[in-house]
Amino acid sequence: MTPPLAGKARSGGLAVAVALALIAPLAAGMTLVLVKNGESPLESASEAEPLVGAIERAERFEKSTVDIAVKYSAAISPTVNASGTLTALELEPGINVNTGTVVGAVNNASVVAYASHEPLYQDVSRGLQGADIKIAQQLLKHLGFYSGKIDGDAGQGMQDAIKAFNVAYGWGADNGTLDLASLVWVGQTPVTVAEVSVTLGQSVSPGTVLFKTTAGLAAIAVTETPGLPSGGDTTITVNGVSVPYVVRSAAVTEPEDVAAIAETMGTTTEGVGTVALVDPRVVGAVPSSAVFADETGATCIFPDATGAPVTVTPLDE
């Protein structure tokens, strides 16, 4: 990199932002060298004098626009896991069934719906571990019974939460097991009842169809583009609604997040969203005349009148 008087300054604009992480050891508030333009070299043989300016600290919320589309799953028929008499029925066509919805009762014990990526395959009690335990933890947390970590480990906190659940829904006063009979899986996302398949007073057993659904929400598909923000947690925002988003996943799949975006889109199934970093990126703002490029295209600034150039990455002008 040549000295500032021999290099080529960037032109256009009043200022350019440069990534502070690449200016080490410079930091906001330190000085940099500018070229004095007050005298034309055609009128004077004297060497131009350097001016000293400050690097201004700034923050950038990196973001990119992406195309999105609402994806639907096929209609399903949720089934009961309990055996006995249907002593209450809370279903009718058109109602929404989500995690925590009481769909009815078998032998006077309430049956609670839940949505998750996959159904629980076993009763849950203290000491069990695994991915299905995370599902149970998320369910009990959603219902307000569990406040611990979603770690797939059923410890004392889970046992207390299960006992509280069982008391609240009629499955025993000191019952430390989350029985599959108390639950009904409705798929990966909340659903809408299309048709009720049972009647009050009917005898049911595991596998009895409770109701049929309309086609349900499955995911928000994201068409990713090059240059999406990276290096930190990101969100996707649609019509003012922001939810967490994992870059390179190409979809939003958490049921509550999918439902929130679909709701804000109304009857529209395609649209645009903005993927952005949650935390801003720290940059330095300098006058464009202070940034130089050599014959190889490398860009730099000078930390002082005699110091060596520091390579930077211009972000915008």
SERO-4910 file (N, C-alpha, C, O; in steps of 0.05 Angstrom, whole numbers):
BEGIN
 pado doro    nc1    nc2    nc3   cac1   cac2   cac3    cc1    cc2    cc3    oc1    oc2    oc3
  Met    A     17    -24      0      0      0      0     18     25      0     36     27     16
  Thr    A     13     43    -18     29     67    -20     20     88      0     -2     86     10
  Pro    A     37    108      6     30    130     24      5    144     14     -1    142    -10
  Pro    A     -9    159     31    -35    171     23    -33    190      0    -52    193    -15
  Leu    A    -10    204     -3     -9    224    -25     -4    211    -52     -8    223    -72
  Ala    A      4    186    -52      9    172    -77    -13    153    -84    -16    145   -107
  Gly    A    -30    146    -64    -51    127    -69    -75    141    -82    -75    165    -88
  Lys    A    -97    126    -85   -121    137    -98   -143    137    -77   -151    116    -67
  Ala    A   -153    161    -71   -175    163    -51   -201    154    -64   -206    158    -88
  Arg    A   -219    143    -47   -246    136    -56   -261    161    -61   -258    181    -46
  Ser    A   -277    162    -82   -292    186    -88   -322    180    -85   -331    158    -86
  Gly    A   -337    202    -82   -366    200    -81   -375    197    -52   -364    181    -37
  Gly    A   -395    212    -44   -406    210    -17   -390    226      3   -367    234     -3
  Leu    A   -401    230     26   -388    245     47   -373    228     66   -354    236     79
  Ala    A   -382    203     70   -370    186     89   -373    157     81   -390    150     64
  Val    A   -355    140     92   -357    111     86   -354     97    113   -338    104    130
  Ala    A   -370     75    116   -369     59    140   -349     36    136   -350     24    115
  Val    A   -332     31    155   -313      9    154   -316     -8    179   -322      2    200
  Ala    A   -312    -34    175   -315    -53    198   -293    -48    218   -270    -50    212
  Leu    A   -301    -41    243   -282    -35    264   -265    -59    271   -242    -56    278
  Ala    A   -276    -83    268   -262   -107    275   -237   -111    258   -219   -125    266
  Leu    A   -237    -98    234   -215   -101    216   -195    -78    217   -176    -77    201
  Ile    A   -199    -59    235   -182    -36    236   -162    -38    259   -148    -18    265
  Ala    A   -160    -61    272   -142    -63    295   -114    -52    287   -104    -58    266
  Pro    A   -101    -36    304   -110    -30    331   -126     -4    334   -127      7    356
  Leu    A   -139      5    313   -154     30    315   -180     25    330   -189      2    332
  Ala    A   -191     46    342   -217     44    355   -231     71    352   -219     90    344
  Ala    A   -257     71    358   -272     96    356   -259    118    373   -250    113    395
  Gly    A   -257    142    361   -245    164    375   -216    169    369   -205    190    374
  Met    A   -202    148    357   -175    152    349   -173    168    323   -194    173    310
  Thr    A   -150    177    316   -147    195    293   -139    180    268   -130    157    269
  Leu    A   -143    193    246   -134    183    220   -126    206    203   -132    229    209
  Val    A   -112    200    181   -100    221    164   -117    226    140   -126    207    126
  Leu    A   -123    251    134   -137    259    110   -118    276     93    -98    287    104
  Val    A   -123    278     67   -106    295     50   -118    323     48   -142    326     42
  Lys    A   -102    343     53   -111    371     51   -115    378     22    -96    374      6
  Asn    A   -139    387     14   -145    393    -13   -146    423    -19   -156    431    -40
  Gly    A   -136    439     -1   -140    468     -4   -123    480    -25   -129    503    -34
  Glu    A   -102    467    -36    -85    479    -55    -80    461    -79    -73    437    -74
  Ser    A    -84    470   -103    -80    454   -127    -50    449   -132    -35    468   -130
  Pro    A    -42    424   -138    -14    418   -144     -5    432   -170     19    434   -174
  Leu    A    -24    442   -186    -16    457   -210     -7    485   -204      7    497   -219
  Glu    A    -16    495   -180     -9    522   -172     13    524   -152     24    545   -148
  Ser    A     20    501   -140     41    502   -120     57    476   -121     46    455   -126
  Ala    A     83    478   -117    100    454   -116    103    443    -88    115    422    -84
  Ser    A     90    457    -69     93    447    -41     76    422    -37     55    419    -50
  Glu    A     86    405    -20     72    380    -14     47    385      2     47    401     21
  Ala    A     25    372     -5      0    376     10      4    367     39     17    347     45
  Glu    A     -8    382     58     -5    376     86    -28    357     94    -51    359     85
  Pro    A    -21    338    112    -42    320    122    -60    334    142    -51    351    158
  Leu    A    -85    327    142   -104    335    162   -110    311    180   -108    288    171
  Val    A   -118    316    205   -124    294    223   -154    295    229   -164    315    237
  Gly    A   -167    272    225   -196    270    231   -201    246    250   -183    230    254
  Ala    A   -225    245    261   -231    224    281   -249    203    268   -265    208    251
  Ile    A   -245    178    278   -263    156    270   -288    157    288   -286    157    312
  Glu    A   -311    159    275   -336    159    290   -347    131    293   -349    116    274
  Arg    A   -354    124    318   -365     97    323   -395     97    313   -409    116    318
  Ala    A   -402     76    300   -430     73    291   -439     44    293   -422     26    297
  Glu    A   -465     39    292   -476     12    293   -493      7    268   -508     25    259
  Arg    A   -491    -16    257   -506    -24    233   -522    -49    240   -512    -69    249
  Phe    A   -548    -48    235   -565    -72    237   -567    -84    209   -583    -77    192
  Glu    A   -549   -104    205   -547   -116    178   -573   -131    173   -584   -145    190
  Lys    A   -584   -128    148   -609   -141    141   -610   -146    111   -597   -132     96
  Ser    A   -627   -165    104   -631   -172     76   -660   -179     72   -673   -190     90
  Thr    A   -671   -173     49   -698   -179     42   -700   -207     29   -683   -213     12
  Val    A   -720   -223     37   -723   -250     26   -752   -254     19   -770   -242     30
  Asp    A   -757   -272      0   -784   -281     -7   -793   -303     13   -777   -320     20
  Ile    A   -818   -302     20   -829   -323     38   -855   -334     27   -868   -322     10
  Ala    A   -862   -358     37   -887   -370     28   -898   -387     51   -883   -401     65
  Val    A   -924   -386     55   -937   -403     75   -941   -431     64   -952   -434     43
  Lys    A   -932   -451     80   -935   -479     71   -955   -493     90   -955   -489    114
  Tyr    A   -972   -509     78   -993   -523     93   -989   -553     94   -978   -565     75
  Ser    A   -997   -565    116   -996   -594    118  -1023   -606    111  -1043   -592    110
  Ala    A  -1023   -632    105  -1049   -645     99  -1066   -647    123  -1057   -646    146
  Ala    A  -1092   -650    119  -1111   -654    141  -1104   -679    156  -1096   -699    144
  Ile    A  -1108   -679    182  -1102   -702    199  -1126   -709    216  -1146   -694    217
  Ser    A  -1124   -732    229  -1146   -741    247  -1134   -749    274  -1126   -771    278
  Pro    A  -1132   -730    293  -1121   -735    319  -1137   -757    334  -1161   -758    332
  Thr    A  -1123   -774    348  -1135   -796    362  -1130   -794    392  -1111   -782    402
  Val    A  -1148   -806    408  -1146   -807    437  -1127   -829    445  -1124   -849    431
  Asn    A  -1114   -826    469  -1097   -847    480  -1109   -860    505  -1097   -878    516
  Ala    A  -1132   -851    513  -1144   -861    538  -1166   -881    532  -1176   -883    510
  Ser    A  -1173   -896    552  -1195   -915    551  -1216   -908    571  -1210   -902    594
  Gly    A  -1241   -909    563  -1263   -902    581  -1286   -889    567  -1290   -892    543
  Thr    A  -1301   -873    583  -1325   -860    572  -1319   -830    568  -1307   -817    586
  Leu    A  -1327   -820    546  -1323   -792    540  -1344   -775    556  -1367   -773    549
  Thr    A  -1334   -764    578  -1353   -750    597  -1354   -720    592  -1371   -707    604
  Ala    A  -1338   -710    574  -1340   -682    566  -1329   -680    537  -1310   -694    530
  Leu    A  -1340   -661    522  -1331   -657    494  -1331   -627    488  -1352   -614    489
  Glu    A  -1307   -617    482  -1304   -588    478  -1298   -581    449  -1286   -561    443
  Leu    A  -1307   -598    431  -1300   -595    403  -1325   -588    386  -1347   -597    392
  Glu    A  -1321   -571    366  -1341   -565    346  -1327   -554    322  -1306   -543    324
  Pro    A  -1339   -558    298  -1326   -549    274  -1320   -519    275  -1336   -502    284
  Gly    A  -1296   -513    265  -1288   -485    263  -1271   -475    286  -1258   -454    283
  Ile    A  -1269   -489    309  -1253   -479    331  -1224   -486    326  -1217   -506    313
  Asn    A  -1206   -470    337  -1177   -475    335  -1168   -491    359  -1176   -486    381
  Val    A  -1151   -511    353  -1140   -528    374  -1110   -524    375  -1096   -528    355
  Asn    A  -1100   -515    398  -1071   -508    401  -1061   -523    425  -1076   -537    439
  Thr    A  -1035   -520    431  -1024   -531    455  -1038   -519    479  -1039   -495    483
  Gly    A  -1049   -537    496  -1063   -528    520  -1093   -529    517  -1107   -526    537
  Thr    A  -1103   -533    493  -1132   -534    489  -1143   -560    502  -1133   -582    495
  Val    A  -1163   -558    519  -1177   -581    530  -1198   -590    509  -1217   -575    504
  Val    A  -1195   -614    498  -1213   -623    477  -1236   -639    488  -1256   -644    474
  Gly    A  -1234   -648    513  -1255   -663    526  -1245   -677    551  -1224   -669    562
  Ala    A  -1260   -697    560  -1252   -712    584  -1259   -741    581  -1280   -747    570
  Val    A  -1242   -758    592  -1248   -787    592  -1249   -795    622  -1229   -791    636
  Asn    A  -1271   -806    630  -1275   -814    658  -1270   -789    676  -1258   -792    698
  Asn    A  -1279   -766    667  -1278   -741    682  -1250   -729    685  -1246   -711    701
  Ala    A  -1230   -740    671  -1203   -729    671  -1199   -715    644  -1204   -727    623
  Ser    A  -1190   -690    645  -1188   -675    620  -1166   -685    601  -1145   -695    610
  Val    A  -1171   -683    575  -1152   -691    555  -1142   -665    541  -1158   -649    531
  Val    A  -1116   -661    542  -1104   -635    533  -1089   -639    507  -1074   -658    503
  Ala    A  -1094   -621    488  -1081   -622    462  -1053   -609    463  -1048   -592    480
  Tyr    A  -1036   -618    445  -1009   -605    443  -1000   -608    414  -1005   -628    401
  Ala    A   -985   -588    405   -973   -588    378   -942   -589    382   -931   -574    398
  Ser    A   -929   -605    366   -900   -608    368   -890   -621    342   -906   -631    326
  His    A   -864   -621    339   -852   -633    314   -859   -663    312   -862   -673    290
  Glu    A   -861   -676    334   -869   -704    334   -883   -710    361   -879   -695    380
  Pro    A   -899   -732    362   -913   -738    387   -896   -751    407   -876   -764    401
  Leu    A   -904   -749    432   -892   -765    454   -898   -794    448   -920   -801    439
  Tyr    A   -878   -812    454   -883   -840    449   -883   -857    474   -887   -881    474
  Gln    A   -879   -843    497   -880   -858    523   -890   -839    545   -888   -815    543
  Asp    A   -899   -852    567   -906   -836    591   -880   -824    601   -858   -835    598
  Val    A   -882   -800    613   -858   -786    623   -858   -785    653   -878   -777    666
  Ser    A   -835   -792    665   -832   -790    694   -803   -783    700   -786   -783    683
  Arg    A   -798   -777    725   -771   -769    734   -750   -790    727   -755   -814    730
  Gly    A   -727   -781    717   -705   -798    711   -702   -804    681   -681   -813    672
  Leu    A   -723   -799    665   -721   -804    637   -706   -781    623   -706   -758    632
  Gln    A   -693   -788    601   -678   -768    585   -684   -773    555   -690   -796    547
  Gly    A   -681   -752    539   -684   -755    510   -699   -733    497   -709   -714    511
  Ala    A   -701   -734    471   -714   -713    455   -743   -711    462   -755   -689    462
  Asp    A   -757   -733    468   -785   -732    475   -790   -718    501   -811   -707    506
  Ile    A   -770   -719    519   -773   -705    545   -773   -675    540   -786   -660    555
  Lys    A   -758   -666    520   -758   -637    513   -786   -629    505   -796   -607    511
  Ile    A   -800   -646    490   -827   -640    482   -845   -637    506   -861   -618    507
  Ala    A   -842   -655    525   -858   -654    550   -851   -628    566   -869   -615    577
  Gln    A   -826   -621    567   -818   -597    581   -830   -572    568   -839   -554    581
  Gln    A   -829   -571    541   -840   -548    527   -870   -546    532   -881   -524    535
  Leu    A   -884   -569    532   -913   -569    538   -919   -558    565   -936   -541    569
  Leu    A   -905   -569    585   -910   -561    613   -902   -532    618   -913   -518    634
  Lys    A   -881   -523    603   -873   -495    606   -894   -477    593   -901   -456    605
  His    A   -905   -485    571   -926   -469    558   -951   -467    576   -964   -446    576
  Leu    A   -956   -488    591   -980   -488    608   -974   -474    635   -993   -471    651
  Gly    A   -949   -467    640   -942   -452    664   -935   -470    688   -933   -460    711
  Phe    A   -931   -496    684   -924   -514    706   -894   -517    709   -885   -525    731
  Tyr    A   -878   -512    688   -849   -518    689   -834   -493    682   -841   -478    663
  Ser    A   -813   -487    697   -797   -463    693   -767   -469    689   -751   -450    688
  Gly    A   -760   -494    686   -732   -501    684   -722   -501    655   -736   -490    637
  Lys    A   -699   -512    650   -687   -513    624   -700   -534    606   -710   -554    616
  Ile    A   -701   -528    580   -710   -548    561   -685   -564    553   -673   -559    533
  Asp    A   -679   -584    569   -654   -599    566   -658   -629    561   -638   -644    559
  Gly    A   -683   -638    561   -687   -666    556   -682   -684    580   -679   -708    577
  Asp    A   -680   -673    604   -673   -688    628   -696   -683    648   -700   -661    658
  Ala    A   -711   -705    654   -733   -703    673   -723   -705    702   -720   -727    712
  Gly    A   -718   -682    714   -709   -682    742   -731   -675    761   -755   -679    756
  Gln    A   -723   -664    784   -743   -658    805   -762   -636    795   -786   -637    801
  Gly    A   -752   -616    781   -769   -595    770   -791   -606    752   -814   -597    753
  Met    A   -784   -626    736   -804   -638    718   -824   -654    734   -848   -654    728
  Gln    A   -815   -668    755   -833   -684    771   -854   -666    785   -877   -672    786
  Asp    A   -844   -643    795   -863   -624    808   -883   -613    787   -906   -610    793
  Ala    A   -873   -608    763   -890   -597    742   -911   -617    734   -934   -610    730
  Ile    A   -903   -642    732   -921   -664    724   -943   -667    745   -967   -670    738
  Lys    A   -935   -667    770   -955   -670    791   -975   -647    791   -999   -651    794
  Ala    A   -965   -622    786   -983   -599    784  -1002   -602    761  -1026   -595    763
  Phe    A   -992   -611    738  -1009   -616    714  -1031   -636    721  -1054   -631    714
  Asn    A  -1024   -658    733  -1043   -679    739  -1065   -670    758  -1088   -677    756
  Val    A  -1057   -653    778  -1077   -642    796  -1096   -624    781  -1120   -625    785
  Ala    A  -1085   -607    764  -1101   -587    750  -1121   -600    731  -1143   -589    727
  Tyr    A  -1114   -623    719  -1131   -634    698  -1144   -661    706  -1156   -674    690
  Gly    A  -1142   -667    732  -1157   -690    743  -1144   -717    739  -1159   -737    738
  Trp    A  -1118   -718    738  -1104   -744    734  -1090   -754    760  -1072   -770    758
  Gly    A  -1099   -744    783  -1088   -754    808  -1075   -732    825  -1063   -714    814
  Ala    A  -1077   -734    851  -1067   -714    870  -1037   -717    875  -1024   -697    881
  Asp    A  -1026   -740    872   -997   -744    876   -985   -762    855   -971   -782    860
  Asn    A   -992   -755    831   -984   -771    808   -960   -758    794   -963   -737    782
  Gly    A   -937   -771    795   -912   -760    783   -907   -770    755   -885   -767    745
  Thr    A   -927   -781    741   -924   -791    714   -942   -775    695   -966   -772    700
  Leu    A   -930   -765    674   -946   -752    652   -955   -774    633   -939   -784    617
  Asp    A   -980   -782    636   -991   -805    621  -1000   -796    593  -1013   -775    590
  Leu    A   -993   -812    573  -1002   -806    546  -1032   -804    544  -1043   -791    527
  Ala    A  -1046   -818    562  -1075   -817    562  -1086   -789    567  -1109   -783    560
  Ser    A  -1070   -772    580  -1080   -745    586  -1076   -726    563  -1084   -702    564
  Leu    A  -1064   -735    541  -1056   -717    519  -1067   -727    492  -1072   -751    489
  Val    A  -1069   -708    473  -1075   -715    446  -1057   -697    428  -1058   -673    430
  Trp    A  -1042   -710    410  -1024   -695    392  -1040   -687    368  -1054   -703    356
  Val    A  -1038   -661    360  -1053   -650    338  -1036   -643    314  -1044   -629    295
  Gly    A  -1011   -653    314   -993   -647    291   -972   -627    299   -968   -621    322
  Gln    A   -958   -617    279   -936   -599    283   -944   -570    289   -929   -555    301
  Thr    A   -968   -563    282   -977   -536    286  -1006   -536    295  -1020   -556    292
  Pro    A  -1016   -514    306  -1044   -512    314  -1062   -519    290  -1055   -514    267
  Val    A  -1086   -530    296  -1104   -538    275  -1132   -527    279  -1138   -516    300
  Thr    A  -1148   -529    258  -1176   -522    260  -1193   -546    256  -1189   -562    238
  Val    A  -1214   -549    273  -1231   -573    271  -1249   -570    246  -1263   -550    242
  Ala    A  -1249   -591    230  -1266   -592    207  -1291   -609    212  -1313   -602    204
  Glu    A  -1287   -631    228  -1310   -649    233  -1304   -664    259  -1282   -674    263
  Val    A  -1324   -665    277  -1321   -679    302  -1330   -708    297  -1351   -714    286
  Ser    A  -1313   -727    307  -1317   -755    300  -1329   -772    323  -1334   -795    320
  Val    A  -1332   -760    347  -1343   -774    370  -1367   -759    382  -1372   -736    375
  Thr    A  -1381   -773    400  -1404   -760    413  -1401   -763    444  -1388   -781    453
  Leu    A  -1413   -745    458  -1412   -746    487  -1424   -772    497  -1446   -780    488
  Gly    A  -1410   -785    517  -1420   -810    528  -1409   -834    513  -1414   -857    522
  Gln    A  -1396   -830    491  -1385   -853    475  -1362   -866    490  -1346   -852    503
  Ser    A  -1359   -892    487  -1335   -906    497  -1313   -903    477  -1316   -906    453
  Val    A  -1289   -897    488  -1266   -893    470  -1243   -910    480  -1243   -919    503
  Ser    A  -1223   -914    463  -1199   -929    469  -1176   -917    453  -1181   -903    434
  Pro    A  -1151   -924    460  -1129   -913    444  -1132   -919    414  -1137   -941    406
  Gly    A  -1131   -897    399  -1134   -899    370  -1161   -889    360  -1165   -886    336
  Thr    A  -1180   -884    378  -1206   -873    370  -1202   -844    360  -1190   -827    373
  Val    A  -1212   -839    335  -1209   -812    323  -1228   -793    337  -1252   -798    340
  Leu    A  -1217   -771    347  -1233   -750    360  -1245   -731    341  -1269   -724    342
  Phe    A  -1229   -722    322  -1238   -702    302  -1220   -702    277  -1199   -714    278
  Lys    A  -1230   -690    256  -1214   -686    232  -1208   -657    229  -1225   -640    236
  Thr    A  -1185   -651    218  -1177   -623    216  -1179   -613    187  -1181   -629    168
  Thr    A  -1178   -587    184  -1173   -575    158  -1143   -577    152  -1128   -585    170
  Ala    A  -1135   -570    128  -1106   -569    122  -1094   -549    141  -1104   -526    144
  Gly    A  -1072   -556    154  -1060   -539    175  -1034   -525    166  -1022   -533    146
  Leu    A  -1026   -505    181  -1001   -492    176   -978   -511    182   -979   -525    202
  Ala    A   -958   -511    165   -935   -528    169   -909   -512    173   -894   -518    191
  Ala    A   -905   -492    157   -880   -477    159   -882   -451    143   -900   -448    126
  Ile    A   -863   -433    147   -859   -410    130   -834   -415    115   -812   -414    126
  Ala    A   -836   -420     89   -813   -425     72   -799   -399     66   -812   -379     60
  Val    A   -772   -399     67   -756   -375     63   -737   -380     39   -721   -398     41
  Thr    A   -739   -363     19   -720   -365     -4   -696   -348      3   -697   -323      0
  Glu    A   -675   -361     11   -651   -346     20   -635   -336     -4   -634   -348    -25
  Thr    A   -622   -313      0   -606   -300    -20   -577   -298    -10   -573   -299     14
  Pro    A   -557   -295    -28   -530   -292    -18   -527   -267     -1   -541   -247     -6
  Gly    A   -509   -268     18   -504   -244     34   -522   -240     57   -524   -218     68
  Leu    A   -536   -261     66   -553   -258     89   -536   -252    114   -513   -261    115
  Pro    A   -546   -237    133   -531   -230    157   -521   -255    171   -535   -276    172
  Ser    A   -497   -254    182   -486   -277    196   -469   -267    219   -465   -243    222
  Gly    A   -460   -286    236   -443   -278    258   -458   -271    283   -446   -258    301
  Gly    A   -483   -278    285   -499   -272    309   -527   -282    306   -535   -292    285
  Asp    A   -543   -279    327   -572   -287    326   -587   -270    306   -581   -246    304
  Thr    A   -605   -282    291   -620   -267    271   -650   -271    275   -659   -290    288
  Thr    A   -665   -252    264   -694   -254    264   -704   -250    236   -690   -240    218
  Ile    A   -729   -258    231   -743   -251    206   -768   -236    214   -783   -243    231
  Thr    A   -772   -213    199   -794   -196    205   -813   -194    181   -804   -189    159
  Val    A   -838   -199    186   -859   -197    165   -882   -180    175   -894   -186    195
  Asn    A   -887   -158    161   -908   -139    169   -907   -131    198   -927   -129    212
  Gly    A   -882   -127    207   -879   -117    235   -877   -139    256   -871   -133    279
  Val    A   -881   -164    248   -880   -187    267   -852   -200    264   -845   -209    242
  Ser    A   -837   -201    286   -810   -212    285   -809   -238    301   -819   -240    323
  Val    A   -796   -259    289   -792   -284    303   -763   -293    298   -751   -284    279
  Pro    A   -753   -311    315   -725   -321    311   -723   -335    284   -742   -348    275
  Tyr    A   -699   -333    272   -694   -347    247   -665   -356    246   -647   -342    254
  Val    A   -662   -381    237   -635   -392    234   -627   -391    205   -639   -404    188
  Val    A   -606   -375    199   -596   -372    172   -588   -400    161   -575   -415    175
  Arg    A   -595   -405    136   -590   -430    122   -610   -452    129   -607   -475    119
  Ser    A   -629   -447    146   -650   -466    151   -672   -466    130   -685   -486    125
  Ala    A   -675   -443    117   -694   -439     95   -723   -442    104   -741   -445     87
  Ala    A   -729   -441    130   -756   -443    139   -759   -435    168   -741   -437    184
  Val    A   -783   -425    175   -792   -421    202   -810   -444    209   -830   -448    195
  Thr    A   -804   -460    230   -820   -484    235   -833   -485    263   -850   -501    268
  Glu    A   -824   -467    282   -836   -467    308   -866   -460    305   -872   -440    293
  Pro    A   -884   -477    316   -913   -473    312   -923   -445    318   -937   -433    302
  Glu    A   -915   -434    341   -924   -407    348   -914   -386    329   -928   -367    323
  Asp    A   -889   -389    320   -877   -369    302   -890   -371    274   -896   -351    262
  Val    A   -895   -396    265   -909   -400    240   -937   -387    240   -945   -373    222
  Ala    A   -951   -392    262   -978   -381    265   -978   -351    266   -995   -338    254
  Ala    A   -958   -339    279   -956   -310    281   -952   -297    254   -965   -276    248
  Ile    A   -934   -308    238   -928   -297    212   -952   -301    193   -960   -283    179
  Ala    A   -964   -325    194   -987   -331    176  -1010   -312    183  -1025   -303    165
  Glu    A  -1014   -306    209  -1036   -289    216  -1032   -260    206  -1051   -248    196
  Thr    A  -1007   -250    207  -1003   -223    197  -1005   -221    167  -1009   -199    156
  Met    A  -1002   -244    153  -1004   -244    124  -1033   -247    114  -1039   -242     91
  Gly    A  -1051   -253    133  -1079   -256    125  -1084   -278    105  -1076   -300    109
  Thr    A  -1098   -271     83  -1104   -291     63  -1082   -295     42  -1084   -312     25
  Thr    A  -1061   -278     44  -1039   -280     26  -1020   -303     33  -1014   -306     57
  Thr    A  -1011   -318     14   -994   -341     20   -965   -335     12   -947   -351     19
  Glu    A   -960   -313     -2   -932   -306     -9   -927   -277     -3   -945   -261     -4
  Gly    A   -902   -271      4   -895   -244     11   -865   -240     13   -850   -256      3
  Val    A   -857   -220     28   -829   -215     33   -825   -210     62   -843   -202     77
  Gly    A   -801   -217     71   -793   -213     99   -765   -201    100   -751   -199     79
  Thr    A   -756   -193    123   -730   -181    127   -715   -198    148   -723   -200    171
  Val    A   -692   -209    140   -675   -223    158   -654   -204    169   -640   -190    153
  Ala    A   -651   -202    195   -633   -182    207   -619   -193    231   -630   -211    245
  Leu    A   -596   -182    237   -582   -189    262   -597   -177    286   -607   -155    284
  Val    A   -598   -192    307   -611   -182    332   -594   -160    344   -605   -139    352
  Asp    A   -568   -164    345   -550   -143    356   -535   -129    333   -527   -142    314
  Pro    A   -532   -103    335   -519    -88    314   -489    -95    311   -477   -103    330
  Arg    A   -479    -91    288   -450    -93    283   -437    -66    286   -446    -46    276
  Val    A   -415    -66    302   -401    -40    307   -382    -34    284   -366    -51    275
  Val    A   -385    -10    273   -368     -1    251   -356     26    257   -365     39    277
  Gly    A   -337     35    241   -326     62    243   -334     78    218   -333     68    196
  Ala    A   -343    103    222   -351    120    200   -329    141    196   -321    155    215
  Val    A   -319    142    171   -297    161    165   -304    175    139   -320    165    123
  Pro    A   -293    199    134   -298    213    108   -287    195     86   -267    182     88
  Ser    A   -301    195     63   -292    179     41   -265    187     30   -251    171     19
  Ser    A   -258    213     34   -231    222     25   -208    210     41   -185    213     34
  Ala    A   -215    197     64   -194    186     81   -189    157     74   -171    145     85
  Val    A   -204    145     55   -200    117     48   -186    116     21   -194    129      1
  Phe    A   -165     99     19   -149     97     -4   -148     69    -15   -150     50      0
  Ala    A   -145     67    -41   -142     41    -54   -117     40    -71   -112     60    -85
  Asp    A   -102     18    -69    -77     17    -86    -84      2   -112   -107     -3   -118
  Glu    A    -63     -3   -128    -67    -14   -154    -78    -43   -153    -88    -53   -173
  Thr    A    -76    -56   -130    -86    -84   -128   -115    -84   -119   -128   -105   -119
  Gly    A   -126    -60   -112   -153    -59   -103   -156    -60    -73   -178    -58    -63
  Ala    A   -134    -63    -58   -135    -64    -29   -143    -36    -19   -134    -16    -30
  Thr    A   -160    -35      2   -169    -10     13   -158     -6     41   -157    -25     57
  Cys    A   -150     19     48   -137     23     74   -143     52     83   -152     69     68
  Ile    A   -136     56    109   -135     83    120   -108     85    134    -95     64    139
  Phe    A   -100    109    141    -74    113    155    -79    123    183    -93    143    187
  Pro    A    -68    109    203    -74    116    231    -62    142    240    -72    155    259
  Asp    A    -41    151    227    -28    177    234    -12    186    210    -11    173    189
  Ala    A      1    209    213     15    221    190     39    205    180     47    207    157
  Thr    A     50    188    197     74    173    189     70    142    191     87    127    183
  Gly    A     48    134    202     44    105    207     38     89    182     31    100    161
  Ala    A     40     63    185     35     45    163      5     43    158    -11     47    177
  Pro    A     -4     38    133    -32     36    127    -45     12    141    -32     -8    146
  Val    A    -71     14    147    -86     -7    159   -108    -15    139   -124      2    131
  Thr    A   -109    -41    132   -129    -50    113   -156    -51    126   -159    -59    149
  Val    A   -177    -41    111   -204    -41    120   -223    -52     99   -215    -56     76
  Thr    A   -247    -58    107   -268    -67     89   -290    -46     88   -305    -44    107
  Pro    A   -292    -31     66   -314    -11     64   -341    -25     63   -344    -46     50
  Leu    A   -361    -14     77   -387    -26     78   -407    -10     61   -423    -22     46
  Asp    A   -406     16     62   -423     32     44   -412     61     45   -395     68     60
  Glu    A   -424     78     28   -416    105     27   -440    123     34   -437    147     34
***
